[in-house]
């Protein structure tokens, strides 16, 4: 049986993995063993943090809405409750955007809710 040399395939596999480690610091960008370990961690954090990002943004929107609503003598929880009772289906992202960039529109929305 003929001898099989694996140099090409092994080199290709390592080169492929090192491509993903571009931009890493120290030896982790050029040394296969260190790069492999660094990428395993990086990819697991990336997977986890795609979910964490959603939580973080929702928290941020709640803080922005709460700050804007407090100026209009209302609490965040009461505001959300009144929104649901009045069947106003604006999500927190849009409400936070209105509160920060269009306070006059946000104020009208709050007054409309307070009336009912």
MDTraj code that builds the backbone (N, CA, C; nanometers):
import mdtraj as md
import numpy as np

residues = "UNK UNK UNK UNK UNK UNK UNK UNK UNK UNK UNK UNK UNK UNK UNK UNK UNK UNK UNK UNK UNK UNK UNK UNK UNK UNK UNK UNK UNK UNK UNK UNK UNK UNK UNK UNK UNK UNK UNK UNK UNK UNK UNK UNK UNK UNK UNK UNK UNK UNK UNK UNK UNK UNK UNK UNK UNK UNK UNK UNK UNK UNK UNK UNK UNK UNK UNK UNK UNK UNK UNK UNK UNK UNK UNK UNK UNK UNK UNK UNK UNK UNK UNK UNK UNK UNK UNK UNK UNK UNK UNK UNK UNK UNK UNK UNK UNK UNK UNK UNK UNK UNK UNK UNK UNK UNK UNK UNK UNK UNK UNK UNK UNK UNK UNK UNK".split()
xyz = np.array([
    [0.0841, -0.1190, 0.0000],
    [0.0000, 0.0000, 0.0000],
    [0.0880, 0.1245, 0.0000],
    [0.0445, 0.2249, -0.0732],
    [0.1238, 0.3473, -0.0851],
    [0.1153, 0.4303, 0.0424],
    [0.2209, 0.5055, 0.0667],
    [0.2269, 0.5910, 0.1850],
    [0.1444, 0.7174, 0.1597],
    [0.0670, 0.7581, 0.2606],
    [-0.0153, 0.8791, 0.2493],
    [0.0463, 0.9874, 0.3357],
    [0.0841, 1.0968, 0.2718],
    [0.1387, 1.2099, 0.3469],
    [0.0249, 1.3091, 0.3732],
    [0.0119, 1.3518, 0.4959],
    [-0.1001, 1.4386, 0.5333],
    [-0.0593, 1.5844, 0.5509],
    [0.0598, 1.6192, 0.5092],
    [0.1084, 1.7550, 0.5301],
    [0.0173, 1.8614, 0.4734],
    [-0.0315, 1.8406, 0.3515],
    [-0.1172, 1.9399, 0.2860],
    [-0.2468, 1.9618, 0.3630],
    [-0.3106, 1.8540, 0.3999],
    [-0.4409, 1.8632, 0.4658],
    [-0.4283, 1.9244, 0.6052],
    [-0.3256, 1.8801, 0.6795],
    [-0.3045, 1.9342, 0.8139],
    [-0.2751, 2.0834, 0.8066],
    [-0.1931, 2.1223, 0.7089],
    [-0.1591, 2.2641, 0.6915],
    [-0.2843, 2.3453, 0.6571],
    [-0.3658, 2.2895, 0.5692],
    [-0.4880, 2.3592, 0.5273],
    [-0.5831, 2.3783, 0.6458],
    [-0.5962, 2.2733, 0.7276],
    [-0.6851, 2.2795, 0.8440],
    [-0.6386, 2.3864, 0.9428],
    [-0.5082, 2.3891, 0.9684],
    [-0.4542, 2.4870, 1.0631],
    [-0.4661, 2.6286, 1.0088],
    [-0.4382, 2.6435, 0.8808],
    [-0.4465, 2.7750, 0.8170],
    [-0.5903, 2.8279, 0.8222],
    [-0.6844, 2.7389, 0.7989],
    [-0.8262, 2.7757, 0.8029],
    [-0.8658, 2.8269, 0.9415],
    [-0.8199, 2.7583, 1.0458],
    [-0.8529, 2.7998, 1.1818],
    [-0.7840, 2.9315, 1.2179],
    [-0.6587, 2.9486, 1.1765],
    [-0.5843, 3.0713, 1.2071],
    [-0.6473, 3.1934, 1.1388],
    [-0.7182, 3.1703, 1.0286],
    [-0.7863, 3.2797, 0.9593],
    [-0.8876, 3.3472, 1.0535],
    [-0.9552, 3.2659, 1.1373],
    [-1.0545, 3.3192, 1.2300],
    [-0.9911, 3.3905, 1.3493],
    [-0.8636, 3.3630, 1.3762],
    [-0.7947, 3.4229, 1.4904],
    [-0.7274, 3.5541, 1.4539],
    [-0.7503, 3.6028, 1.3331],
    [-0.6895, 3.7277, 1.2890],
    [-0.7369, 3.8412, 1.3799],
    [-0.6439, 3.9228, 1.4247],
    [-0.6775, 4.0338, 1.5129],
    [-0.6624, 4.0008, 1.6601],
    [-0.6389, 3.8747, 1.6934],
    [-0.6149, 3.8377, 1.8323],
    [-0.4767, 3.8872, 1.8728],
    [-0.4551, 3.9002, 2.0026],
    [-0.3276, 3.9523, 2.0510],
    [-0.2295, 3.8407, 2.0830],
    [-0.1038, 3.8787, 2.0820],
    [0.0079, 3.7931, 2.1179],
    [0.0125, 3.6686, 2.0311],
    [0.0452, 3.5542, 2.0885],
    [0.0635, 3.4342, 2.0076],
    [-0.0660, 3.3719, 1.9607],
    [-0.1766, 3.4206, 2.0128],
    [-0.3046, 3.3567, 1.9812],
    [-0.3472, 3.3789, 1.8361],
    [-0.2800, 3.4702, 1.7663],
    [-0.3140, 3.4921, 1.6255],
    [-0.2309, 3.4065, 1.5315],
    [-0.1197, 3.3528, 1.5808],
    [-0.0286, 3.2829, 1.4898],
    [0.0059, 3.1398, 1.5321],
    [-0.0161, 3.1076, 1.6574],
    [0.0170, 2.9732, 1.7053],
    [-0.1105, 2.8901, 1.7127],
    [-0.1091, 2.7808, 1.6401],
    [-0.2298, 2.6994, 1.6224],
    [-0.2933, 2.6582, 1.7552],
    [-0.2121, 2.6082, 1.8457],
    [-0.2646, 2.5558, 1.9716],
    [-0.3326, 2.6661, 2.0541],
    [-0.2681, 2.7813, 2.0625],
    [-0.3241, 2.8933, 2.1377],
    [-0.4462, 2.9512, 2.0664],
    [-0.4397, 2.9565, 1.9349],
    [-0.5513, 3.0107, 1.8570],
    [-0.6748, 2.9235, 1.8716],
    [-0.6553, 2.7928, 1.8698],
    [-0.7670, 2.6983, 1.8818],
    [-0.8393, 2.7183, 2.0147],
    [-0.7629, 2.7326, 2.1210],
    [-0.8216, 2.7530, 2.2540],
    [-0.8923, 2.8881, 2.2622],
    [-0.8278, 2.9920, 2.2092],
    [-0.8862, 3.1259, 2.2136],
    [-1.0163, 3.1311, 2.1337],
    [-1.0190, 3.0649, 2.0192],
    [-1.1400, 3.0647, 1.9364],
    [-1.2531, 2.9875, 2.0017],
    [-1.2208, 2.8786, 2.0686],
    [-1.3252, 2.8022, 2.1375],
    [-1.3956, 2.8901, 2.2399],
    [-1.3162, 2.9670, 2.3149],
    [-1.3763, 3.0584, 2.4122],
    [-1.4524, 3.1712, 2.3424],
    [-1.3901, 3.2288, 2.2402],
    [-1.4513, 3.3421, 2.1705],
    [-1.5862, 3.3036, 2.1117],
    [-1.5935, 3.1861, 2.0501],
    [-1.7184, 3.1441, 1.9882],
    [-1.8252, 3.1131, 2.0914],
    [-1.7857, 3.0601, 2.2064],
    [-1.8863, 3.0320, 2.3094],
    [-1.9388, 3.1624, 2.3692],
    [-1.8514, 3.2620, 2.3867],
    [-1.8964, 3.3923, 2.4365],
    [-1.9848, 3.4614, 2.3338],
    [-1.9500, 3.4481, 2.2064],
    [-2.0291, 3.5108, 2.1005],
    [-2.1701, 3.4525, 2.0993],
    [-2.1803, 3.3212, 2.1135],
    [-2.3102, 3.2536, 2.1154],
    [-2.3920, 3.3029, 2.2346],
    [-2.3287, 3.3054, 2.3504],
    [-2.3979, 3.3476, 2.4724],
    [-2.4408, 3.4930, 2.4635],
    [-2.3493, 3.5780, 2.4155],
    [-2.3745, 3.7213, 2.4190],
    [-2.4730, 3.7691, 2.3134],
    [-2.5004, 3.6863, 2.2129],
    [-2.6076, 3.7224, 2.1197],
    [-2.7412, 3.7225, 2.1921],
    [-2.7523, 3.6403, 2.2945],
    [-2.8747, 3.6391, 2.3753],
    [-2.8719, 3.7483, 2.4818],
    [-2.7553, 3.7693, 2.5406],
    [-2.7395, 3.8717, 2.6450],
    [-2.7664, 4.0112, 2.5871],
    [-2.7265, 4.0325, 2.4619],
    [-2.7448, 4.1626, 2.3966],
    [-2.8923, 4.2038, 2.3980],
    [-2.9803, 4.1085, 2.3747],
    [-3.1238, 4.1364, 2.3730],
    [-3.1720, 4.1832, 2.5104],
    [-3.1193, 4.1163, 2.6154],
    [-3.1561, 4.1553, 2.7517],
    [-3.1063, 4.2955, 2.7840],
    [-2.9814, 4.3230, 2.7454],
    [-2.9193, 4.4521, 2.7751],
    [-2.9970, 4.5669, 2.7104],
    [-3.0353, 4.5486, 2.5844],
    [-3.1086, 4.6541, 2.5158],
    [-3.2456, 4.6766, 2.5783],
    [-3.3129, 4.5677, 2.6157],
    [-3.4445, 4.5820, 2.6783],
    [-3.4324, 4.6603, 2.8095],
    [-3.3279, 4.6308, 2.8874],
    [-3.3039, 4.7045, 3.0122],
    [-3.2822, 4.8525, 2.9849],
    [-3.2028, 4.8808, 2.8821],
    [-3.1724, 5.0194, 2.8467],
    [-3.2989, 5.0950, 2.8062],
    [-3.3824, 5.0288, 2.7256],
    [-3.5073, 5.0935, 2.6832],
    [-3.5963, 5.1217, 2.8035],
    [-3.6028, 5.0290, 2.8973],
    [-3.6855, 5.0480, 3.0170],
    [-3.6357, 5.1667, 3.0984],
    [-3.5052, 5.1800, 3.1106],
    [-3.4474, 5.2914, 3.1861],
    [-3.4812, 5.4242, 3.1200],
    [-3.4683, 5.4298, 2.9875],
    [-3.4980, 5.5537, 2.9147],
    [-3.6447, 5.5917, 2.9270],
    [-3.7325, 5.4928, 2.9132],
    [-3.8767, 5.5193, 2.9241],
    [-3.9106, 5.5647, 3.0654],
    [-3.8562, 5.4979, 3.1642],
    [-3.8825, 5.5327, 3.3034],
    [-3.8405, 5.6762, 3.3336],
    [-3.7223, 5.7139, 3.2855],
    [-3.6731, 5.8501, 3.3100],
    [-3.7663, 5.9535, 3.2470],
    [-3.8117, 5.9263, 3.1253],
    [-3.8999, 6.0209, 3.0560],
    [-4.0374, 6.0284, 3.1220],
    [-4.0877, 5.9147, 3.1661],
    [-4.2221, 5.9093, 3.2258],
    [-4.2237, 5.9719, 3.3648],
    [-4.1147, 5.9578, 3.4378],
    [-4.1063, 6.0174, 3.5722],
    [-4.1202, 6.1689, 3.5661],
    [-4.0662, 6.2300, 3.4591],
    [-4.0806, 6.3753, 3.4420],
    [-4.2264, 6.4155, 3.4247],
    [-4.3077, 6.3225, 3.3782],
    [-4.4502, 6.3493, 3.3541],
    [-4.5381, 6.2919, 3.4660],
    [-4.4804, 6.2751, 3.5841],
    [-4.5484, 6.2265, 3.7046],
    [-4.6214, 6.0934, 3.6858],
    [-4.5465, 5.9951, 3.6387],
    [-4.6014, 5.8614, 3.6199],
    [-4.4867, 5.7617, 3.6380],
    [-4.5174, 5.6435, 3.6894],
    [-4.4114, 5.5431, 3.7025],
    [-4.4106, 5.4540, 3.5790],
    [-4.3003, 5.3852, 3.5595],
    [-4.2843, 5.2997, 3.4421],
    [-4.3912, 5.1903, 3.4388],
    [-4.4100, 5.1251, 3.5526],
    [-4.5047, 5.0125, 3.5563],
    [-4.6478, 5.0588, 3.5299],
    [-4.6848, 5.1736, 3.5861],
    [-4.8202, 5.2281, 3.5609],
    [-4.8339, 5.2660, 3.4134],
    [-4.7284, 5.3224, 3.3572],
    [-4.7300, 5.3637, 3.2167],
    [-4.7522, 5.2436, 3.1243],
    [-4.6786, 5.1369, 3.1471],
    [-4.6920, 5.0159, 3.0644],
    [-4.8313, 4.9554, 3.0827],
    [-4.8801, 4.9556, 3.2045],
    [-5.0134, 4.9043, 3.2334],
    [-5.1201, 4.9847, 3.1582],
    [-5.1081, 5.1167, 3.1609],
    [-5.2044, 5.2022, 3.0907],
    [-5.1952, 5.1833, 2.9386],
    [-5.0756, 5.1613, 2.8885],
    [-5.0596, 5.1337, 2.7449],
    [-5.1384, 5.0095, 2.7047],
    [-5.1250, 4.9056, 2.7855],
    [-5.1931, 4.7798, 2.7539],
    [-5.3441, 4.7942, 2.7659],
    [-5.3901, 4.8669, 2.8665],
    [-5.5346, 4.8875, 2.8844],
    [-5.5949, 4.9655, 2.7678],
    [-5.5180, 5.0608, 2.7131],
    [-5.5660, 5.1433, 2.6016],
    [-5.5356, 5.0823, 2.4645],
    [-5.4862, 4.9589, 2.4640],
    [-5.4544, 4.8869, 2.3397],
    [-5.3596, 4.9637, 2.2481],
    [-5.2626, 5.0293, 2.3074],
    [-5.1581, 5.0968, 2.2289],
    [-5.0407, 5.0007, 2.2203],
    [-5.0140, 4.9533, 2.1008],
    [-4.9133, 4.8495, 2.0827],
    [-4.7818, 4.9062, 2.0308],
    [-4.7205, 4.9922, 2.1084],
    [-4.5865, 5.0415, 2.0779],
    [-4.4891, 4.9619, 2.1633],
    [-4.3845, 4.9100, 2.1020],
    [-4.2877, 4.8336, 2.1800],
    [-4.1904, 4.9280, 2.2520],
    [-4.1136, 4.8717, 2.3430],
    [-4.0245, 4.9520, 2.4269],
    [-3.9161, 5.0224, 2.3459],
    [-3.8725, 4.9599, 2.2385],
    [-3.7700, 5.0203, 2.1540],
    [-3.8202, 5.1515, 2.0946],
    [-3.9408, 5.1500, 2.0413],
    [-3.9999, 5.2693, 1.9800],
    [-4.0288, 5.3747, 2.0863],
    [-4.0803, 5.3321, 2.2001],
    [-4.1104, 5.4266, 2.3081],
    [-3.9833, 5.4961, 2.3573],
    [-3.8755, 5.4207, 2.3713],
    [-3.7482, 5.4790, 2.4151],
    [-3.6966, 5.5785, 2.3118],
    [-3.7111, 5.5444, 2.1848],
    [-3.6701, 5.6333, 2.0758],
    [-3.7501, 5.7635, 2.0800],
    [-3.8802, 5.7511, 2.1015],
    [-3.9655, 5.8704, 2.1123],
    [-3.9271, 5.9550, 2.2336],
    [-3.9029, 5.8885, 2.3451],
    [-3.8697, 5.9592, 2.4683],
    [-3.7416, 6.0405, 2.4551],
    [-3.6440, 5.9869, 2.3836],
    [-3.5145, 6.0533, 2.3717],
    [-3.5135, 6.1568, 2.2594],
    [-3.5604, 6.1176, 2.1416],
    [-3.5467, 6.2038, 2.0237],
    [-3.6690, 6.2894, 1.9913],
    [-3.7868, 6.2487, 2.0362],
    [-3.9102, 6.3233, 2.0076],
    [-3.9926, 6.3380, 2.1356],
    [-3.9431, 6.4154, 2.2319],
    [-4.0127, 6.4237, 2.3612],
    [-4.1537, 6.4815, 2.3510],
    [-4.1788, 6.5703, 2.2535],
    [-4.3124, 6.6278, 2.2398],
    [-4.4143, 6.5208, 2.1989],
    [-4.3770, 6.4327, 2.1085],
    [-4.4652, 6.3231, 2.0669],
    [-4.4871, 6.2269, 2.1833],
    [-4.3802, 6.1998, 2.2560],
    [-4.3901, 6.1105, 2.3718],
    [-4.4833, 6.1694, 2.4771],
    [-4.4720, 6.2997, 2.4981],
    [-4.5569, 6.3672, 2.5972],
    [-4.7040, 6.3575, 2.5569],
    [-4.7322, 6.3756, 2.4280],
    [-4.8708, 6.3633, 2.3794],
    [-4.9240, 6.2219, 2.4002],
    [-4.8379, 6.1232, 2.3798],
    [-4.8781, 5.9837, 2.3998],
    [-4.9142, 5.9596, 2.5460],
    [-4.8342, 6.0116, 2.6360],
    [-4.8591, 5.9949, 2.7792],
    [-4.9885, 6.0662, 2.8188],
    [-5.0091, 6.1876, 2.7675],
    [-5.1324, 6.2621, 2.7999],
    [-5.2552, 6.1892, 2.7483],
    [-5.2459, 6.1310, 2.6310],
    [-5.3559, 6.0551, 2.5719],
    [-5.3936, 5.9367, 2.6615],
    [-5.2905, 5.8715, 2.7150],
    [-5.3124, 5.7567, 2.8018],
    [-5.3748, 5.7991, 2.9348],
    [-5.3276, 5.9119, 2.9886],
    [-5.3771, 5.9602, 3.1182],
    [-5.5243, 5.9988, 3.1116],
    [-5.5703, 6.0456, 2.9958],
    [-5.7104, 6.0866, 2.9798],
    [-5.8053, 5.9705, 3.0046],
    [-5.7708, 5.8553, 2.9462],
    [-5.8629, 5.7406, 2.9528],
    [-5.8545, 5.6661, 3.0811],
])
top = md.Topology()
chain = top.add_chain()
for i, resn in enumerate(residues, 1):
    res = top.add_residue(resn, chain, resSeq=i)
    for name in ("N", "CA", "C"):
        top.add_atom(name, md.element.get_by_symbol(name[0]), res)
traj = md.Trajectory(xyz[None], top)
